[in-house]
Amino acid sequence: MPSSETLDSAHAFYIHVSEMFRKHSLVYYEVLFAQLAISSAPPDVDTSSLQSTVIKGYTDLGRYDDAYAAFLVTPFNEQ
């Protein structure tokens, strides 16, 4: 891991690992670690980009039922 990046929580670690897998086009593992990052996120953290990663990843993998299920649990801001 780069010494300049501080991974002070499980949430930060999972995001870091998910991004590493994305850089190597390993979509399944990118999605897996994005889901772990979502589940370990503190309540005040915006996880919308991670949720988008999960939905897009499942779609790219052809797992449409999983993509739809992830879409259904994605919170939306109502304005």
Rosetta blueprint (number, residue, H / E / L):
1 M L
2 P L
3 S L
4 S L
5 E L
6 T L
7 L L
8 D L
9 S L
10 A H
11 H H
12 A H
13 F H
14 Y H
15 I H
16 H H
17 V H
18 S H
19 E H
20 M H
21 F H
22 R H
23 K H
24 H L
25 S L
26 L L
27 V H
28 Y H
29 Y H
30 E H
31 V H
32 L H
33 F H
34 A H
35 Q H
36 L H
37 A H
38 I H
39 S H
40 S L
41 A L
42 P L
43 P L
44 D L
45 V L
46 D L
47 T L
48 S H
49 S H
50 L H
51 Q H
52 S H
53 T H
54 V H
55 I H
56 K H
57 G H
58 Y H
59 T H
60 D H
61 L L
62 G L
63 R L
64 Y H
65 D H
66 D H
67 A H
68 Y H
69 A H
70 A H
71 F H
72 L H
73 V L
74 T L
75 P L
76 F L
77 N L
78 E L
79 Q L
